[in-house]
């Protein structure tokens, strides 16, 4: 983390970024590099994500996809403490490099496995993607929070998040032609190459930050992290515990919504297969599902990027972080009440686009901003635990709901009503976080109005 000692008027890059946020002299290059890095990470993820859907829905099915979340939670229960121990022993740039290279190597392995007839590959890849997403994304945002001071982060995180939103659009757009021309294996190598490029950018940001510190332009605050683990930090601080429950409920609602959508899409693929008379029904079904999700993710991320670029900064500046936290659960509450009445594929798709686009733009920026007033240990270790284990515990909660609901014969309407009830609890947690945030920041308005 670094603090500008002598702010000066911005140059050409800072002026170019000015329409999207308040950027001071010397901040433009690092912010641009972080935004491009976020662009690459989300591009890679959204190339991978339709492959995940094609492999598991085209093979094991929507129920197994939902139940596989339990495996992700169990794996993260082991991986989060291991990640915390590694973070206590190595510098942040070695941590980022080694963890990202680990996932690159995994993609090369899955490239080979995806071309084999092994029946468990879809489940294994689904488990891996869930861990990859939460660990790499949490690590990136911890790095961004560490590079910036709280004051800088409040101004600049929304600009970095524009890179995430546009990268997600590009990756979702790119996935469709890649799947059509290369199948569901080769795009994994494309994603691996993009991840290698993201390592290079992270090292550039780190090196520039270190060089500025050596010249006396910044004050370095890169002290080694303490021994406390992520789960220990969460157990000690009520604010972090409430954020953990927020993430759990948010993802439980979202994952149940994804189940409703996935089940409906798989049924539509079966209907399309009946009319297609294809010689390779398995390949037809996988391509139908893969292209549907590529198109779905494209629209989710297009709407999210437009909101991130033109709305998020203005909205959060005007109403504050705490009020902004209420937007997504209120959208979910209305959306699932509607789906409980009219559970049609087109309507489900529209509700999920609105929910996910808001989650990936406004809610994404706000939930990362919640960590600005916390310690470095909380940024790296507690955030990894929250964005990893508790995120997947939300999936596990959804899996339990799907299991019980399936046993009871629930249809789309019943699952929508269950999501409606979970969202009411989610809103109660948001109210508690708002109270804690007000007490933690001291000034009830100052922090809110400085967050971009």
PAGUFI-840671 format. One line per field, with one value per residue (C-alpha): residue number from 1; residue in one letter; x, y, z. Coordinates in nm, 4 decimals, m for minus. Example, Ala and Ser with C-alpha at 12.3 -4.5 7.8 and 13.67 -1.06 7.14 Angstrom:
BEGIN
pos <- (1 2)
code <- (a s)
X <- (1.2300 1.3670)
Y <- (m0.4500 m0.1060)
Z <- (0.7800 0.7140)
This chain:
BEGIN
pos <- (1 2 3 4 5 6 7 8 9 10 11 12 13 14 15 16 17 18 19 20 21 22 23 24 25 26 27 28 29 30 31 32 33 34 35 36 37 38 39 40 41 42 43 44 45 46 47 48 49 50 51 52 53 54 55 56 57 58 59 60 61 62 63 64 65 66 67 68 69 70 71 72 73 74 75 76 77 78 79 80 81 82 83 84 85 86 87 88 89 90 91 92 93 94 95 96 97 98 99 100 101 102 103 104 105 106 107 108 109 110 111 112 113 114 115 116 117 118 119 120 121 122 123 124 125 126 127 128 129 130 131 132 133 134 135 136 137 138 139 140 141 142 143 144 145 146 147 148 149 150 151 152 153 154 155 156 157 158 159 160 161 162 163 164 165 166 167 168 169 170 171 172 173 174 175 176 177 178 179 180 181 182 183 184 185 186 187 188 189 190 191 192 193 194 195 196 197 198 199 200 201 202 203 204 205 206 207 208 209 210 211 212 213 214 215 216 217 218 219 220 221 222 223 224 225 226 227 228 229 230 231 232 233 234 235 236 237 238 239 240 241 242 243 244 245 246 247 248 249 250 251 252 253 254 255 256 257 258 259 260 261 262 263 264 265 266 267 268 269 270 271 272 273 274 275 276 277 278 279 280 281 282 283 284 285 286 287 288 289 290 291 292 293 294 295 296 297 298 299 300 301 302 303 304 305 306 307 308 309 310 311 312 313 314 315 316 317 318 319 320 321 322 323 324 325 326 327 328 329 330 331 332 333 334 335 336 337 338 339 340 341 342 343 344 345 346 347 348 349 350 351 352 353 354 355 356 357 358 359 360 361 362 363 364 365 366 367 368 369 370 371 372 373 374 375 376 377 378 379 380 381 382 383 384 385 386 387 388 389 390 391 392 393 394 395 396 397 398 399 400 401 402 403 404 405 406 407 408 409 410 411 412 413 414 415 416 417 418 419 420 421 422 423 424 425 426 427 428 429 430 431 432 433 434 435 436 437 438 439 440 441 442 443 444 445 446 447 448 449 450 451 452)
code <- (x x x x x x x x x x x x x x x x x x x x x x x x x x x x x x x x x x x x x x x x x x x x x x x x x x x x x x x x x x x x x x x x x x x x x x x x x x x x x x x x x x x x x x x x x x x x x x x x x x x x x x x x x x x x x x x x x x x x x x x x x x x x x x x x x x x x x x x x x x x x x x x x x x x x x x x x x x x x x x x x x x x x x x x x x x x x x x x x x x x x x x x x x x x x x x x x x x x x x x x x x x x x x x x x x x x x x x x x x x x x x x x x x x x x x x x x x x x x x x x x x x x x x x x x x x x x x x x x x x x x x x x x x x x x x x x x x x x x x x x x x x x x x x x x x x x x x x x x x x x x x x x x x x x x x x x x x x x x x x x x x x x x x x x x x x x x x x x x x x x x x x x x x x x x x x x x x x x x x x x x x x x x x x x x x x x x x x x x x x x x x x x x x x x x x x x x x x x x x x x x x x x x x x x x x x x x x x x x x x x x x x x x x x x x x x x x x x x x x x x x x x x x x x x x x x x x)
X <- (0.0000 0.1317 0.0407 0.1127 0.3256 0.3003 m0.0096 0.0327 m0.1966 m0.2613 m0.1152 m0.2735 m0.3600 m0.5218 m0.7227 m0.8360 m0.9639 m1.1278 m1.4782 m1.4939 m1.3534 m1.1230 m0.7645 m0.4693 m0.1205 0.0803 m0.2239 m0.3277 m0.0743 m0.1201 m0.4980 m0.4880 m0.2609 m0.4882 m0.7950 m0.6325 m0.5309 m0.8918 m0.9956 m0.7670 m0.8741 m1.2443 m1.1890 m1.0222 m1.2979 m1.5770 m1.4040 m1.3898 m1.7397 m1.9455 m1.7085 m1.7953 m2.1679 m2.1345 m1.9327 m2.1475 m2.4978 m2.4296 m2.3181 m2.4118 m2.7067 m2.8382 m2.8924 m2.5339 m2.4126 m2.5964 m2.4751 m2.1139 m2.1080 m2.0696 m1.7423 m1.6221 m1.6978 m1.5124 m1.2091 m1.2001 m1.2150 m0.8695 m0.7386 m0.8203 m0.5972 m0.3218 m0.3503 m0.3280 m0.0117 0.1454 0.0497 0.2310 0.5516 0.5988 0.5758 0.2522 0.3965 0.5273 0.1903 0.0097 0.2585 0.2657 m0.1091 m0.1896 0.0707 m0.0854 m0.4194 m0.2497 m0.0960 m0.4364 m0.5932 m0.3355 m0.4237 m0.7981 m0.7351 m0.6156 m0.8885 m1.1690 m1.0804 m1.1149 m1.4385 m1.3959 m1.7431 m1.6244 m1.4377 m1.7370 m1.7778 m1.4031 m1.3863 m1.6915 m1.5259 m1.2017 m1.3680 m1.5491 m1.2217 m1.0346 m1.2961 m1.3144 m0.9424 m0.7996 m1.0630 m1.0270 m0.6490 m0.6684 m0.8959 m0.6802 m0.3830 m0.5755 m0.6797 m0.3173 m0.1715 m0.4173 m0.4656 m0.8266 m0.8621 m0.7292 m0.9393 m1.2578 m1.1823 m1.0257 m1.1758 m1.4729 m1.2340 m1.0525 m1.3892 m1.4628 m1.1825 m1.3611 m1.6918 m1.5491 m1.3294 m1.6334 m1.8114 m1.5140 m1.4650 m1.8335 m1.8339 m1.5150 m1.6334 m1.9143 m1.7012 m1.4278 m1.6710 m1.8238 m1.4892 m1.2640 m1.5029 m1.4908 m1.1238 m0.8948 m1.0434 m0.8890 m0.5445 m0.6559 m0.7610 m0.4281 m0.2352 m0.4468 m0.3690 0.0043 m0.0362 m0.2161 0.0864 0.3062 0.0761 0.0661 0.4444 0.4563 0.2230 0.4239 0.7583 0.6316 0.4992 0.8351 1.0293 0.8194 0.8842 1.2598 1.2502 1.0630 0.7460 0.5372 0.5446 0.5603 0.3365 0.4200 0.4964 0.4703 0.1263 0.0561 0.0015 m0.3758 m0.5712 m0.8701 m1.1253 m0.9721 m1.0025 m1.3648 m1.4465 m1.2961 m1.4586 m1.8379 m1.8107 m1.6216 m1.8607 m2.1595 m1.9908 m1.9327 m2.3037 m2.3865 m2.1778 m2.3270 m2.6862 m2.6121 m2.4633 m2.7300 m2.9959 m2.7926 m2.7038 m3.0647 m3.1582 m2.8871 m3.0366 m3.3793 m3.2241 m3.0006 m3.2854 m3.5004 m3.2215 m3.1438 m3.5120 m3.5099 m3.1998 m3.3831 m3.6782 m3.4479 m3.2697 m3.6001 m3.6613 m3.3025 m3.2578 m2.8803 m2.6323 m2.4468 m2.7057 m2.4479 m2.2476 m2.5680 m2.6923 m2.3570 m2.3320 m2.6894 m2.6234 m2.2780 m2.3958 m2.7018 m2.4815 m2.2233 m2.5031 m2.6536 m2.3193 m2.2579 m2.5794 m2.5230 m2.1807 m2.2817 m2.5531 m2.3143 m2.0377 m2.2693 m2.3883 m2.0312 m1.9080 m2.1925 m2.3962 m2.2054 m1.9709 m2.2508 m2.4963 m2.2555 m2.1302 m2.4855 m2.6422 m2.3375 m2.2059 m2.4624 m2.7653 m2.6122 m2.5919 m2.9728 m3.0106 m2.9303 m3.1444 m3.4388 m3.3983 m3.3801 m3.6859 m3.8984 m3.7515 m3.8191 m4.1668 m4.2290 m4.0775 m4.2928 m4.5890 m4.4623 m4.1633 m4.1003 m3.7484 m3.7464 m3.8570 m3.6109 m3.3352 m3.4383 m3.4526 m3.1146 m2.9610 m3.0849 m2.9717 m2.6293 m2.5565 m2.6265 m2.4179 m2.1208 m2.1295 m2.2775 m2.2757 m1.9267 m1.7820 m1.9653 m1.8724 m1.5039 m1.5271 m1.6455 m1.2859 m1.1207 m1.1273 m1.0017 m0.6472 m0.4105 m0.4623 m0.8363 m0.7845 m0.5803 m0.6760 m1.0290 m1.1304 m0.9972 m1.1962 m1.5121 m1.4907 m1.3851 m1.5304 m1.8349 m1.9132 m1.9173 m2.1113 m2.3781 m2.3593 m2.3876 m2.6935 m2.8440 m2.7511 m2.9307 m3.2336 m3.2275 m3.1949 m3.4854 m3.6926 m3.6347 m3.7369 m4.0553 m4.1238 m4.0558 m4.0898 m3.9561 m4.2316 m4.1544 m3.7802 m3.8541 m4.0581 m3.7726 m3.5375 m3.7850 m3.7653 m3.3830 m3.3712 m3.5686 m3.2930 m3.0317 m3.1931 m3.1784 m2.8026 m2.7507 m2.9174 m2.6781 m2.3735 m2.4852 m2.4969 m2.1489 m2.0034 m2.1332 m1.9650 m1.6386 m1.5906 m1.6823 m1.8274 m2.1689 m2.1375 m1.7729 m1.6688 m1.9787 m1.9402 m1.5757 m1.6269 m1.6421)
Y <- (0.0000 0.3470 0.7024 1.0000 1.2522 1.5489 1.5363 1.7366 1.8163 1.5126 1.4489 1.3296 0.9827 1.1231 1.3675 1.0812 0.8922 1.1994 1.1373 0.8074 0.9153 1.1469 1.0522 1.2420 1.2877 0.9648 0.7435 0.7045 0.4424 0.2090 0.2404 0.1640 m0.1374 m0.2709 m0.2166 m0.4006 m0.6775 m0.7049 m0.7105 m1.0073 m1.2046 m1.1667 m1.2371 m1.5652 m1.6539 m1.5891 m1.7971 m2.0773 m2.0364 m2.1538 m2.4519 m2.5396 m2.5205 m2.7284 m3.0029 m3.0454 m2.9718 m3.1701 m3.4639 m3.4887 m3.2452 m2.9473 m3.1370 m3.2644 m2.9148 m2.7815 m3.0615 m3.0131 m2.6873 m2.8994 m3.0305 m2.6765 m2.5733 m2.8759 m2.8119 m2.4452 m2.5420 m2.6905 m2.4415 m2.1169 m2.1942 m2.3121 m1.9880 m1.7901 m1.9747 m1.9088 m1.5387 m1.5161 m1.6601 m1.4973 m1.1469 m1.0436 m1.0591 m1.4133 m1.5106 m1.3749 m1.5296 m1.8773 m1.9058 m1.7892 m2.0218 m2.3090 m2.2425 m2.2057 m2.5514 m2.6915 m2.5584 m2.7407 m3.0632 m3.0110 m2.9457 m3.3036 m3.4477 m3.2680 m3.4638 m3.7974 m3.9944 m3.9903 m3.9311 m3.7308 m3.4571 m3.2203 m3.2466 m3.2060 m2.9032 m2.7488 m2.7875 m2.6391 m2.3381 m2.2510 m2.2490 m2.0652 m1.7906 m1.7073 m1.7448 m1.5512 m1.2779 m1.2321 m1.2225 m0.9540 m0.7282 m0.7780 m0.6643 m0.3588 m0.2721 m0.3119 m0.0953 0.1842 0.3715 0.3801 0.7329 0.6245 0.3099 0.5053 0.7097 0.4498 0.1043 0.1824 0.2604 m0.0689 m0.2449 m0.1069 m0.3364 m0.6296 m0.5469 m0.4952 m0.8046 m1.0116 m0.8820 m0.9597 m1.3070 m1.3956 m1.2622 m1.4507 m1.7787 m1.8286 m1.8386 m2.0297 m2.3039 m2.3208 m2.3482 m2.5221 m2.7198 m2.7185 m2.8134 m2.5776 m2.2543 m2.3649 m2.3001 m1.9548 m1.8769 m2.0081 m1.7706 m1.4775 m1.5654 m1.5606 m1.2074 m1.1045 m1.2156 m0.9839 m0.6879 m0.7622 m0.7652 m0.4329 m0.2697 m0.4136 m0.3047 0.0466 0.0752 m0.0404 0.1990 0.4955 0.3985 0.3828 0.7358 0.8645 0.9389 0.7032 0.5582 0.1785 m0.0122 m0.3657 m0.5118 m0.8929 m1.0201 m1.1580 m1.5237 m1.5031 m1.6991 m1.5818 m1.7798 m1.6571 m1.2939 m1.3437 m1.5048 m1.2106 m0.9229 m0.8936 m0.6671 m0.9356 m1.2060 m1.0096 m0.9621 m1.3384 m1.4048 m1.1412 m1.3256 m1.6608 m1.5419 m1.3463 m1.6518 m1.8899 m1.6798 m1.6417 m2.0125 m2.1194 m1.8780 m2.0343 m2.3763 m2.2551 m2.1193 m2.4239 m2.6697 m2.4727 m2.4434 m2.8162 m2.8893 m2.6515 m2.8273 m3.1596 m3.0180 m2.8746 m3.2083 m3.3833 m3.1603 m3.1588 m3.5292 m3.4961 m3.7824 m3.6699 m3.5808 m3.5341 m3.2784 m3.1014 m3.0674 m2.9383 m2.6860 m2.5662 m2.5103 m2.3617 m2.1074 m2.0166 m1.9391 m1.7552 m1.5281 m1.4976 m1.4033 m1.1502 m0.9612 m0.9869 m0.8344 m0.5737 m0.4396 m0.4654 m0.2790 0.0040 0.0356 0.0215 0.2882 0.5391 0.4725 0.3116 0.5972 0.8552 0.6400 0.5443 0.9021 1.0285 0.7713 0.6173 0.2645 0.1602 0.2567 0.1034 m0.2322 m0.2518 m0.2261 m0.5869 m0.7631 m0.5399 m0.6335 m1.0019 m0.9707 m0.8285 m1.0611 m1.3865 m1.2744 m1.2325 m1.5718 m1.7392 m1.6235 m1.6648 m1.9072 m1.8848 m1.9221 m1.5753 m1.4156 m1.6205 m1.5093 m1.1439 m1.1579 m1.3267 m1.0708 m0.7894 m0.9672 m1.0704 m0.7412 m0.5497 m0.7974 m0.7671 m0.3855 m0.1907 m0.4688 m0.5835 m0.2349 m0.1826 m0.5160 m0.4628 m0.1105 m0.2637 m0.3842 m0.0422 0.0414 m0.3066 m0.4309 m0.5798 m0.9222 m0.8844 m0.7725 m1.0792 m1.3545 m1.2767 m1.1663 m1.4905 m1.6865 m1.4827 m1.4737 m1.8380 m2.0558 m1.8470 m1.7861 m2.1599 m2.2166 m2.0128 m2.2670 m2.5450 m2.3797 m2.3659 m2.7317 m2.8332 m2.6348 m2.8009 m3.1462 m3.0954 m2.9184 m3.1960 m3.4567 m3.2594 m3.2172 m2.8419 m2.6756 m2.3382 m2.1511 m2.3155 m2.2532 m1.8892 m1.8528 m2.0100 m1.7481 m1.4773 m1.5925 m1.6066 m1.2545 m1.1248 m1.2617 m1.1088 m0.7659 m0.8034 m0.8786 m0.5694 m0.3563 m0.4971 m0.4324 m0.0749 m0.0192 m0.1709 0.0238 0.3498 0.2738 0.1551 0.4584 0.7113 0.9791 0.8567 1.0296 1.1089 0.7615 0.7064 1.0249 0.9550 0.6061 0.6098)
Z <- (0.0000 m0.0775 0.0024 m0.2267 m0.0408 m0.2762 m0.4978 m0.8214 m1.1121 m1.3294 m1.6735 m1.9969 m1.8639 m1.5509 m1.7633 m1.9888 m1.6821 m1.5288 m1.6769 m1.4851 m1.1481 m0.9561 m1.0489 m0.9029 m1.0482 m1.0596 m1.0137 m1.3772 m1.4861 m1.1876 m1.2127 m1.5851 m1.5338 m1.2589 m1.4787 m1.7697 m1.5300 m1.4116 m1.7792 m1.8471 m1.5393 m1.6141 m1.9845 m1.8921 m1.6479 m1.8973 m2.1602 m1.9019 m1.7550 m2.0586 m2.0874 m1.7282 m1.8031 m2.1200 m1.9522 m1.6422 m1.7762 m2.0929 m1.8811 m1.5157 m1.5231 m1.3261 m0.9990 m0.9859 m1.0701 m0.7680 m0.5391 m0.6546 m0.4574 m0.1439 m0.2823 m0.3469 0.0119 0.1525 m0.0693 0.0293 0.3962 0.3346 0.0786 0.2614 0.5644 0.3265 0.1317 0.4586 0.5605 0.2213 0.2426 0.5783 0.4336 0.0926 m0.0516 m0.2147 m0.5685 m0.5161 m0.3736 m0.6798 m0.9239 m0.7707 m0.7176 m1.0718 m1.2273 m1.0332 m1.2030 m1.5441 m1.5010 m1.4018 m1.7226 m1.9319 m1.7487 m1.8008 m2.1713 m2.1990 m1.9776 m2.1652 m2.4805 m2.3011 m2.2448 m1.8659 m1.7122 m1.4086 m1.5981 m1.5994 m1.2217 m1.1580 m1.3866 m1.2184 m0.8776 m1.0091 m1.1758 m0.8532 m0.6605 m0.9370 m0.9553 m0.5867 m0.5085 m0.8043 m0.7871 m0.4105 m0.4498 m0.7182 m0.5133 m0.2039 m0.4155 m0.5381 m0.1813 m0.0688 m0.3462 m0.2686 0.0540 0.1818 0.0402 m0.3003 m0.3016 m0.2423 m0.5523 m0.7796 m0.7160 m0.9384 m1.2260 m1.1763 m1.1718 m1.5197 m1.6367 m1.4728 m1.6394 m1.9876 m1.9544 m1.8667 m2.1775 m2.3993 m2.2533 m2.2890 m2.6459 m2.7342 m2.5806 m2.8322 m3.1512 m2.9679 m2.8664 m3.2151 m3.3936 m3.1381 m2.9154 m2.5364 m2.4799 m2.6743 m2.5270 m2.1961 m2.3435 m2.4564 m2.0990 m1.9661 m2.1936 m2.0727 m1.7106 m1.7854 m1.9243 m1.6034 m1.3994 m1.6060 m1.5350 m1.1622 m1.1523 m1.3376 m1.0848 m0.7963 m0.9463 m1.0150 m0.6613 m0.5204 m0.7469 m0.6354 m0.2758 m0.3396 m0.4875 m0.1836 m0.3804 m0.1670 0.1810 0.1676 0.4071 0.2937 0.6365 0.6663 0.7542 1.1005 1.1854 1.2389 0.9799 0.7829 0.9827 1.3103 1.1981 1.0981 1.4320 1.6237 1.4313 1.4096 1.1030 0.9085 1.0327 0.9043 0.5663 0.5602 0.6154 0.3539 0.0961 0.1984 0.1541 m0.1631 m0.3286 m0.1939 m0.3654 m0.6824 m0.7058 m0.6571 m0.9335 m1.1511 m1.0788 m1.1919 m1.5110 m1.5727 m1.5265 m1.7693 m2.0284 m2.0096 m2.0711 m2.3692 m2.5062 m2.4829 m2.6724 m2.9401 m2.9680 m3.0352 m3.3351 m3.4661 m3.5619 m3.5236 m3.5564 m3.2412 m2.9760 m2.6977 m2.8972 m3.0065 m2.6493 m2.5213 m2.8044 m2.7450 m2.3753 m2.4312 m2.6884 m2.4775 m2.1786 m2.3866 m2.5126 m2.1620 m2.0056 m2.2835 m2.2027 m1.8277 m1.8629 m2.1210 m1.8889 m1.5938 m1.7757 m1.8804 m1.5209 m1.3888 m1.6302 m1.6185 m1.3030 m1.0155 m0.9258 m0.9375 m0.7420 m0.4637 m0.4345 m0.4036 m0.1693 m0.0003 0.0463 0.3037 0.0981 m0.2153 m0.0358 m0.0416 m0.4211 m0.5186 m0.2538 m0.3449 m0.7129 m0.6164 m0.3931 m0.6749 m0.9391 m0.7563 m0.6568 m1.0319 m1.1216 m0.8578 m1.0646 m1.4257 m1.4487 m1.8260 m1.9737 m2.1282 m1.8014 m1.5950 m1.8321 m1.7931 m1.4121 m1.3941 m1.6300 m1.4040 m1.0859 m1.2130 m1.3897 m1.0670 m0.8696 m1.1062 m1.1152 m0.8233 m0.5649 m0.6651 m0.6107 m0.2822 m0.1260 m0.2095 m0.0635 0.2654 0.3199 0.2797 0.6539 0.7559 0.8278 0.5662 0.7268 0.6737 0.3127 0.2172 0.4606 0.5811 0.2321 0.0836 0.3424 0.2847 m0.0950 m0.0972 0.1773 0.2685 m0.0981 m0.1560 0.1647 m0.0108 m0.2916 m0.0338 0.1171 m0.2293 m0.2901 0.0295 m0.0805 m0.4239 m0.2657 m0.0253 m0.2900 m0.5433 m0.2864 m0.2239 m0.5951 m0.6136 m0.9493 m1.0626 m0.8747 m0.5406 m0.5737 m0.6579 m0.3378 m0.1392 m0.2854 m0.1889 0.1751 0.1720 0.0321 0.3306 0.5602 0.3282 0.3737 0.7522 0.7324 0.5152 0.7835 1.0460 0.8245 0.7648 1.1411 1.1924 0.8983 1.0441 1.3760 1.2158 0.9924 1.2615 1.0375 0.9180 0.5815 0.5070 0.3978 0.1918 m0.0092 m0.0896 m0.2282 m0.6114)
